[in-house]
Amino acid sequence: MSETDFVWKCEPKAENLVLSILNEGLKLNPFIQNLSHDLEKRTSTRLFDWLDHVAITSNETLEKDLSESGFVHQDATSHYRVFHHPGAKLPRIVLKDQEGASNSIEIAASVESIADFNMVRGLSCRIEGSLLSGYRRCYIVTENNVSFLAIERRGTLTLEPTHYDSSYSEKYLLAQEKWQTRLRGLLDEDEMMQQTIRIADQLVALVGENVAAWIVLDIERKYWQAKNMAGKLQKNRQDSLGFGWANHDHHTFRSSRKHFSQLVRLFEMLGFHCRERYYAGEEAGWGAQVMENPISNLVLFLDVDLDKSEIKVDFAHQPLPEINEYGTIGLWTALHGDSILKAGMHHLEAQFMFEELTSDLHHLGVGMMDPFSSFPFLKQAFTAGEIWHVDSKRINQLYEEGKITIEMRDKFIAHGAVGSHLENLQRREGYKGFNQKNVSVIIKKTDPRKI
């Protein structure tokens, strides 16, 4: 596909259609009203950004509105049809067949664990679908013909609960453990990368590429969170309502030039395809490949140092030669290791209410860097960078190779270097893309030499 296939537009009409269904449900169901309020006050998020889908009884007006706002047919059963918007980041809309005289609405929100969602409320609602399977759901409450569902989804688009035999959960847990216990600290990073690719292949053999993708990103979030205080604090806030990280938007990995094509190959093995590429201009010295697994609803941002001549090549698949001077990404990986290996993700991006999260984290002692996107449809900012200890062997090697000055060497040894962030991201009008122009400003501000 060409880059023009990934020119994203605002889709306010489509978003308003989903919002109208959600708002109707809010009016009629007090449980959903209270949940929406709690999410805003206790997690700085809005219920809309947790939605997996909404379902409503079909009528001619809705059919027309779906078509006019850009939703297209995706799937059908004997009782309902499913519509999605290929050009927007929005929940799916399910049109249910008429059954009797009354209309009904279902509001389905994604959570990491239905059991956790029920536990924090003292509920014991029946969960449909076998443990760890692709799709599980739980009808939490129904009032005035409006139902609220908590759903778990792992590598599938189905809307029917999945039931697998007992051997599946064992395979799932084995795959999870294989990725969780892989070596991240070997001195030989080439061997470590090859081991990582081999383990990914084993995961695919055990559970398939889409579930393997889900497992990998779930564990990579945990690894990142273990090293990021802002992530720990926000995850605790979201866990207090039983939601976990189900509001994740995309996951950002930094890579050395040497391993970048292998990183892309690794994620292609996990069912990701290359979406748009980013190159921020000749002065920026970096680029990124966006990848997406639409079945698992996972998006990646893979960052790498780039020379100005390389924008015209397929840098995701063509091996990149070493260059003499490190840019921001190259120095970060030289100090900490590649994200997929020792360092972990540079940042996790999740969907929040932008101003509210900024204020609420400030009260918890977490600062926010200046925004690098401030549009009505897209707001983005990093939390203040968290400083990591750096192995003195890595620092001395960089100095001996002439990659850093003696002042930088002494600074990194004494104080460490900037490590990871949480990204505060707010989307409106169904906008699915990213800010290509201003992101270079914030990338430069995360350069270890400048902090």
Backbone torsions as a table, in degrees:
resi	resn	phi	psi	omega
1	MET	NA	148.4	-179.5
2	SER	-87.3	165.0	180.0
3	GLU	-62.0	-27.6	-179.6
4	THR	-67.2	-17.7	176.9
5	ASP	-71.7	-12.4	-175.6
6	PHE	-119.7	36.4	173.3
7	VAL	-92.9	101.9	-172.0
8	TRP	-85.4	143.7	179.1
9	LYS	-119.7	160.6	171.2
10	CYS	-72.4	141.7	-179.0
11	GLU	-128.7	66.1	-175.5
12	PRO	-62.8	-34.3	-178.7
13	LYS	-65.8	-39.3	179.4
14	ALA	-68.3	-43.3	179.0
15	GLU	-63.0	-41.1	-179.5
16	ASN	-63.7	-30.3	177.6
17	LEU	-66.1	-44.4	177.0
18	VAL	-64.5	-44.1	-179.7
19	LEU	-60.1	-36.8	-178.9
20	SER	-64.4	-37.7	178.2
21	ILE	-69.8	-44.6	178.5
22	LEU	-60.8	-45.6	-177.6
23	ASN	-64.2	-34.7	176.0
24	GLU	-64.4	-41.1	176.8
25	GLY	-65.1	-39.3	178.2
26	LEU	-61.5	-40.1	-178.7
27	LYS	-63.5	-33.8	-170.3
28	LEU	-98.9	-14.9	-175.1
29	ASN	-125.3	106.4	-177.7
30	PRO	-60.4	-32.6	179.0
31	PHE	-60.4	-44.6	-179.4
32	ILE	-67.0	-38.2	176.1
33	GLN	-57.4	-48.9	-177.7
34	ASN	-66.4	-39.0	179.0
35	LEU	-63.8	-43.6	178.8
36	SER	-59.2	-43.6	178.5
37	HIS	-63.5	-44.7	-179.4
38	ASP	-63.4	-40.7	178.7
39	LEU	-60.6	-43.7	-179.1
40	GLU	-65.9	-44.2	-174.5
41	LYS	-79.2	-34.4	-171.8
42	ARG	-103.7	-15.7	-179.2
43	THR	-130.2	-3.0	-178.5
44	SER	61.1	33.8	178.0
45	THR	-129.0	162.4	175.3
46	ARG	-111.4	148.0	-177.3
47	LEU	-55.3	-36.8	-178.2
48	PHE	-51.9	-39.2	-174.4
49	ASP	-79.5	-3.0	174.2
50	TRP	-101.7	-4.0	-172.7
51	LEU	-69.4	133.7	169.6
52	ASP	-89.2	-45.3	176.6
53	HIS	-162.4	164.3	169.3
54	VAL	-125.4	145.7	-179.8
55	ALA	-126.3	141.5	-176.9
56	ILE	-151.5	150.0	178.5
57	THR	-63.4	134.2	-174.8
58	SER	-70.0	146.8	169.5
59	ASN	-153.5	167.7	-174.2
60	GLU	-62.7	-38.5	-179.3
61	THR	-63.0	-44.6	178.8
62	LEU	-61.8	-42.8	179.4
63	GLU	-56.9	-44.7	-179.8
64	LYS	-66.9	-43.6	-179.5
65	ASP	-62.4	-39.5	178.4
66	LEU	-60.0	-47.5	-178.2
67	SER	-64.5	-43.5	-176.1
68	GLU	-71.0	-24.6	-178.3
69	SER	-95.7	2.0	172.6
70	GLY	99.7	1.5	175.2
71	PHE	-72.6	143.3	179.3
72	VAL	-127.6	154.8	-179.6
73	HIS	-66.3	134.5	-179.9
74	GLN	-117.3	-38.9	-174.0
75	ASP	-157.8	163.7	179.1
76	ALA	-152.1	148.1	171.3
77	THR	-128.5	-174.1	179.6
78	SER	-72.2	-11.8	-175.3
79	HIS	-120.4	-14.9	-178.1
80	TYR	-158.1	164.2	174.2
81	ARG	-124.7	146.5	-176.0
82	VAL	-113.6	134.5	180.0
83	PHE	-124.6	142.5	175.5
84	HIS	-134.6	164.6	178.5
85	HIS	-110.6	109.6	-175.0
86	PRO	-68.5	-17.4	-177.1
87	GLY	-108.2	13.2	-175.6
88	ALA	-141.5	156.8	173.6
89	LYS	-96.6	90.2	-175.1
90	LEU	-143.1	154.8	173.9
91	PRO	-65.0	157.1	174.8
92	ARG	-77.0	155.9	176.8
93	ILE	-114.3	128.5	-179.9
94	VAL	-108.8	124.3	175.2
95	LEU	-99.0	115.9	-179.7
96	LYS	-91.3	145.1	177.6
97	ASP	-67.0	150.4	177.9
98	GLN	-64.7	130.3	174.9
99	GLU	-134.6	98.1	-176.2
100	GLY	84.0	-167.2	-172.9
101	ALA	-88.4	-20.7	-170.8
102	SER	-92.6	146.2	173.7
103	ASN	-89.5	153.4	178.4
104	SER	-139.9	156.3	-179.3
105	ILE	-132.0	141.3	171.4
106	GLU	-124.9	129.4	176.7
107	ILE	-110.7	112.9	-175.0
108	ALA	-112.4	117.9	-178.3
109	ALA	-108.5	141.2	177.5
110	SER	-80.1	136.1	172.0
111	VAL	-134.7	158.0	176.7
112	GLU	-72.9	-33.8	-178.5
113	SER	-145.5	117.6	176.3
114	ILE	-63.4	-37.6	179.3
115	ALA	-60.0	-41.4	176.9
116	ASP	-64.3	-42.1	179.5
117	PHE	-58.9	-45.2	179.0
118	ASN	-68.9	-39.5	-175.4
119	MET	-59.3	-45.3	-175.2
120	VAL	-69.6	-12.6	178.0
121	ARG	-108.4	1.1	-178.3
122	GLY	66.9	29.6	-178.2
123	LEU	-96.9	159.9	176.5
124	SER	-137.0	48.6	-178.2
125	CYS	-74.7	147.6	-177.0
126	ARG	-69.8	130.7	178.1
127	ILE	-99.4	125.5	178.3
128	GLU	-95.4	135.2	-178.3
129	GLY	107.8	143.0	-176.5
130	SER	-76.3	158.3	-177.4
131	LEU	-53.7	132.6	175.2
132	LEU	65.1	10.5	-178.2
133	SER	-78.7	177.0	-170.9
134	GLY	-62.5	-41.5	-177.3
135	TYR	-141.5	122.2	176.5
136	ARG	-127.1	146.0	179.7
137	ARG	-140.8	160.4	179.7
138	CYS	-147.4	119.1	174.5
139	TYR	-77.1	108.8	-175.0
140	ILE	-79.9	-47.6	-177.9
141	VAL	-158.3	145.4	174.1
142	THR	-128.9	128.7	178.9
143	GLU	-149.2	134.7	-179.5
144	ASN	53.8	40.6	179.8
145	ASN	64.4	19.1	175.7
146	VAL	-117.9	122.1	-179.5
147	SER	-108.7	144.0	171.0
148	PHE	-111.2	130.4	179.6
149	LEU	-119.4	139.6	166.0
150	ALA	-100.6	133.3	-177.5
151	ILE	-130.5	146.2	169.7
152	GLU	-110.4	138.3	179.6
153	ARG	-136.6	130.5	-180.0
154	ARG	-135.8	93.2	170.6
155	GLY	70.3	34.7	176.7
156	THR	-153.6	156.6	177.4
157	LEU	-106.9	1.9	-177.3
158	THR	-61.3	156.5	174.1
159	LEU	-114.4	12.2	176.8
160	GLU	-112.3	134.7	-179.9
161	PRO	-53.4	138.4	-177.3
162	THR	-101.2	140.8	-178.4
163	HIS	-128.8	114.5	-179.8
164	TYR	-113.9	159.4	179.2
165	ASP	-73.4	170.6	-172.3
166	SER	-63.1	-24.4	-179.2
167	SER	-68.9	-22.7	-177.5
168	TYR	-66.0	-45.8	-178.2
169	SER	-61.8	-34.3	177.3
170	GLU	-66.2	-41.4	177.9
171	LYS	-64.3	-41.1	-179.9
172	TYR	-61.0	-48.6	-178.5
173	LEU	-66.8	-34.9	176.9
174	LEU	-65.3	-43.8	177.8
175	ALA	-61.2	-43.2	178.6
176	GLN	-59.5	-45.7	-178.4
177	GLU	-68.0	-37.8	178.4
178	LYS	-58.7	-44.3	-178.9
179	TRP	-73.6	-37.1	-176.8
180	GLN	-68.2	-29.3	-174.7
181	THR	-106.3	11.7	178.6
182	ARG	-66.8	153.2	-179.1
183	LEU	-70.5	130.8	178.2
184	ARG	-118.5	-10.9	-170.8
185	GLY	-114.4	19.0	179.1
186	LEU	-65.4	145.7	175.8
187	LEU	-68.5	-34.6	179.4
188	ASP	-85.5	97.5	-176.2
189	GLU	-71.2	-26.7	175.4
190	ASP	-62.8	-46.2	178.5
191	GLU	-65.2	-39.3	179.6
192	MET	-62.8	-40.1	179.1
193	MET	-65.8	-42.2	179.1
194	GLN	-64.0	-40.0	176.8
195	GLN	-62.8	-40.6	-179.9
196	THR	-61.8	-43.5	179.1
197	ILE	-65.4	-40.0	178.0
198	ARG	-63.2	-40.5	179.7
199	ILE	-67.3	-39.1	176.2
200	ALA	-59.1	-40.2	177.7
201	ASP	-61.8	-39.6	177.8
202	GLN	-65.5	-39.1	178.1
203	LEU	-62.5	-42.5	179.7
204	VAL	-62.8	-40.3	178.7
205	ALA	-64.5	-33.0	-177.7
206	LEU	-77.5	-45.8	-168.9
207	VAL	-130.1	-0.7	-177.7
208	GLY	91.0	158.4	-171.1
209	GLU	-66.4	-37.1	-175.1
210	ASN	-73.9	-41.0	175.5
211	VAL	-69.4	-37.2	175.8
212	ALA	-59.4	-41.1	177.2
213	ALA	-60.0	-42.7	179.8
214	TRP	-62.3	-44.4	-179.2
215	ILE	-63.3	-46.3	-178.1
216	VAL	-59.2	-47.9	-177.2
217	LEU	-71.6	-32.4	175.4
218	ASP	-61.2	-44.9	-179.2
219	ILE	-72.8	-37.2	178.1
220	GLU	-63.8	-34.0	174.3
221	ARG	-63.5	-42.9	-179.4
222	LYS	-64.6	-40.4	179.7
223	TYR	-65.3	-43.7	176.2
224	TRP	-61.5	-45.9	-176.4
225	GLN	-62.7	-33.9	179.6
226	ALA	-62.6	-18.9	-177.2
227	LYS	-114.5	10.4	-174.7
228	ASN	-135.1	112.4	-175.7
229	MET	-66.9	-39.6	178.3
230	ALA	-60.4	-40.4	177.7
231	GLY	-62.8	-43.3	178.8
232	LYS	-59.9	-46.4	-177.1
233	LEU	-63.4	-46.0	-178.3
234	GLN	-69.9	-38.1	176.7
235	LYS	-61.1	-40.4	177.2
236	ASN	-61.2	-39.4	178.7
237	ARG	-62.6	-44.1	-177.5
238	GLN	-73.8	-32.4	175.7
239	ASP	-66.9	-27.3	-179.1
240	SER	-63.1	-21.1	175.5
241	LEU	-109.3	5.3	173.7
242	GLY	79.8	26.2	-175.6
243	PHE	-104.3	-27.8	-176.8
244	GLY	65.4	-147.1	-178.6
245	TRP	-98.4	29.8	-177.0
246	ALA	-68.7	-2.6	175.7
247	ASN	-97.2	15.7	-179.0
248	HIS	-60.3	143.1	-179.6
249	ASP	-107.2	-53.4	173.4
250	HIS	-157.0	165.3	-173.3
251	HIS	-122.8	127.9	-174.1
252	THR	-109.9	123.7	178.8
253	PHE	-115.7	132.9	173.2
254	ARG	-97.9	142.4	-174.9
255	SER	-135.4	146.2	167.4
256	SER	-68.9	156.7	176.8
257	ARG	-61.9	-37.3	-175.8
258	LYS	-59.9	-37.5	-172.9
259	HIS	-105.7	6.7	-171.6
260	PHE	-65.4	-47.0	-178.9
261	SER	-64.6	-30.1	176.3
262	GLN	-70.6	-36.1	177.2
263	LEU	-63.2	-44.7	177.6
264	VAL	-61.2	-45.5	178.9
265	ARG	-59.4	-42.4	178.6
266	LEU	-54.7	-48.4	-177.2
267	PHE	-74.5	-27.8	173.4
268	GLU	-64.9	-35.1	174.8
269	MET	-61.4	-26.0	-177.8
270	LEU	-96.6	18.8	173.1
271	GLY	86.6	9.6	177.2
272	PHE	-85.6	147.7	171.5
273	HIS	-120.9	154.9	179.9
274	CYS	-74.2	127.9	176.2
275	ARG	-101.4	-135.2	-179.0
276	GLU	-72.6	153.7	173.6
277	ARG	-103.9	151.0	178.0
278	TYR	-118.4	133.9	170.5
279	TYR	-141.7	122.1	-166.2
280	ALA	-94.4	11.7	178.0
281	GLY	112.9	162.5	-174.1
282	GLU	-61.2	-31.4	-176.1
283	GLU	-81.8	-13.9	-170.8
284	ALA	-78.6	-41.9	177.9
285	GLY	77.7	18.4	179.2
286	TRP	-151.2	163.5	175.6
287	GLY	-150.8	177.4	-178.9
288	ALA	-151.0	148.6	171.5
289	GLN	-110.8	122.3	173.9
290	VAL	-87.6	132.5	177.5
291	MET	-126.2	151.0	-177.7
292	GLU	-141.2	137.3	166.7
293	ASN	-111.7	97.4	-173.6
294	PRO	-68.6	-24.9	179.2
295	ILE	-70.4	-38.3	179.6
296	SER	-93.0	-1.4	-179.3
297	ASN	56.1	49.4	-178.7
298	LEU	-125.2	137.1	179.6
299	VAL	-128.8	140.6	-179.2
300	LEU	-121.1	149.3	169.5
301	PHE	-122.3	112.2	-177.2
302	LEU	-107.8	112.4	-174.7
303	ASP	-98.5	144.7	179.4
304	VAL	-156.6	148.9	171.4
305	ASP	-63.9	136.9	177.5
306	LEU	-135.0	142.2	170.8
307	ASP	-81.6	154.2	-176.3
308	LYS	-60.8	-23.7	-178.9
309	SER	-79.9	-11.2	-169.8
310	GLU	-91.6	-2.3	178.3
311	ILE	-64.7	-26.5	-176.0
312	LYS	-87.3	-3.0	179.3
313	VAL	-106.8	163.3	176.0
314	ASP	-81.3	79.9	-173.1
315	PHE	-69.1	-12.6	177.1
316	ALA	-72.6	-27.0	-174.3
317	HIS	-119.7	-19.0	-179.4
318	GLN	-91.0	122.5	179.8
319	PRO	-54.2	137.5	-177.7
320	LEU	-99.3	126.7	178.3
321	PRO	-70.4	156.5	176.5
322	GLU	-65.7	147.5	176.3
323	ILE	-121.1	160.5	-170.5
324	ASN	-72.3	-32.9	-173.3
325	GLU	-119.6	135.7	178.1
326	TYR	-81.3	136.5	166.0
327	GLY	-88.0	-166.1	-178.0
328	THR	-59.8	-46.0	-176.2
329	ILE	-68.8	-45.2	-178.0
330	GLY	-61.9	-40.9	179.8
331	LEU	-69.1	-39.1	178.9
332	TRP	-59.8	-46.2	-179.4
333	THR	-70.9	-31.7	177.2
334	ALA	-66.3	-34.1	179.8
335	LEU	-79.9	-44.1	-170.6
336	HIS	-107.6	-18.3	-171.8
337	GLY	99.6	163.0	176.3
338	ASP	-63.9	149.0	-179.5
339	SER	-57.5	-40.5	-175.6
340	ILE	-74.4	-12.7	-179.0
341	LEU	-104.2	-107.4	-173.1
342	LYS	-77.8	-39.4	-167.4
343	ALA	-72.6	-37.1	-170.3
344	GLY	83.5	175.6	-176.6
345	MET	-58.6	146.9	173.1
346	HIS	-71.9	-41.3	173.6
347	HIS	-159.9	154.6	171.1
348	LEU	-104.9	135.0	175.5
349	GLU	-109.7	126.4	175.1
350	ALA	-128.8	164.5	-176.7
351	GLN	-90.7	127.5	-177.5
352	PHE	-135.2	174.6	164.7
353	MET	-88.7	112.4	-162.8
354	PHE	-58.2	-57.8	-177.5
355	GLU	-64.9	-38.5	-178.1
356	GLU	-65.4	-42.4	178.2
357	LEU	-66.0	-40.8	177.8
358	THR	-55.6	-47.5	-179.5
359	SER	-68.6	-45.3	-175.2
360	ASP	-67.4	-40.1	177.4
361	LEU	-70.2	-32.5	175.6
362	HIS	-57.5	-42.3	179.6
363	HIS	-68.2	-19.0	176.8
364	LEU	-96.1	6.1	176.1
365	GLY	90.1	13.6	180.0
366	VAL	-109.5	119.4	179.2
367	GLY	-85.6	163.8	179.4
368	MET	-122.3	135.8	173.4
369	MET	-71.9	167.7	178.6
370	ASP	-60.0	142.8	178.5
371	PRO	-60.8	144.8	172.3
372	PHE	-110.9	-2.7	166.8
373	SER	-138.9	131.7	-179.6
374	SER	-145.4	62.7	179.4
375	PHE	-107.8	159.9	175.5
376	PRO	-58.0	-30.0	-175.9
377	PHE	-100.0	-10.2	-178.0
378	LEU	-155.3	121.1	174.7
379	LYS	-126.0	136.7	-178.1
380	GLN	-145.2	139.5	173.1
381	ALA	-158.4	148.2	174.3
382	PHE	-90.8	146.7	162.9
383	THR	-66.8	159.8	178.8
384	ALA	-55.8	139.1	-177.6
385	GLY	-62.3	138.8	178.7
386	GLU	-96.6	133.7	-172.8
387	ILE	-85.8	130.9	179.0
388	TRP	-111.3	145.2	169.1
389	HIS	-64.8	144.3	178.7
390	VAL	-121.4	135.3	177.8
391	ASP	-57.3	125.3	-178.1
392	SER	-61.2	-27.6	178.1
393	LYS	-64.2	-40.7	177.2
394	ARG	-64.0	-43.5	-177.9
395	ILE	-64.0	-47.0	-178.8
396	ASN	-64.6	-36.2	177.9
397	GLN	-64.3	-41.6	177.9
398	LEU	-62.5	-39.1	178.5
399	TYR	-66.5	-44.4	-179.3
400	GLU	-64.5	-30.1	178.1
401	GLU	-82.6	-2.4	179.4
402	GLY	77.5	17.9	-177.7
403	LYS	-85.8	-21.9	175.8
404	ILE	-134.7	157.1	178.4
405	THR	-80.6	168.9	177.5
406	ILE	-64.1	-33.1	178.3
407	GLU	-66.0	-41.6	177.4
408	MET	-65.5	-41.8	178.0
409	ARG	-56.1	-50.6	-177.7
410	ASP	-64.5	-37.4	179.4
411	LYS	-65.3	-47.0	-178.7
412	PHE	-64.9	-38.4	179.2
413	ILE	-66.7	-41.7	-176.1
414	ALA	-77.6	-37.7	-168.9
415	HIS	-121.8	-7.5	-175.1
416	GLY	81.3	-168.9	-178.0
417	ALA	-141.6	155.5	-176.9
418	VAL	-59.6	135.5	-176.6
419	GLY	-110.6	-90.8	-170.3
420	SER	-122.3	171.0	-178.7
421	HIS	-140.4	166.1	160.6
422	LEU	-107.6	138.1	177.7
423	GLU	-103.0	128.0	175.3
424	ASN	-87.2	112.6	-175.1
425	LEU	-129.1	133.7	175.9
426	GLN	-128.2	125.9	176.5
427	ARG	-111.4	144.9	172.2
428	ARG	-139.0	162.2	176.3
429	GLU	60.9	26.4	176.2
430	GLY	68.7	14.2	-174.3
431	TYR	-66.4	126.9	-172.3
432	LYS	-102.9	-13.4	-172.2
433	GLY	-91.0	-165.1	-178.3
434	PHE	-131.8	168.5	-179.1
435	ASN	-90.6	105.2	-175.3
436	GLN	-80.0	-27.2	-173.0
437	LYS	-79.5	-55.0	-170.4
438	ASN	-83.9	-9.9	-175.0
439	VAL	-65.5	-25.4	178.1
440	SER	-61.9	-32.4	179.6
441	VAL	-61.3	-46.9	-177.6
442	ILE	-73.5	-33.0	176.6
443	ILE	-59.4	-44.4	179.0
444	LYS	-63.1	-34.3	179.5
445	LYS	-71.7	-15.7	176.8
446	THR	-95.0	6.5	178.6
447	ASP	-65.8	127.2	-178.6
448	PRO	-56.8	-26.0	-179.5
449	ARG	-71.8	-15.9	-174.0
450	LYS	-109.0	3.2	-178.5
451	ILE	-122.2	NA	NA
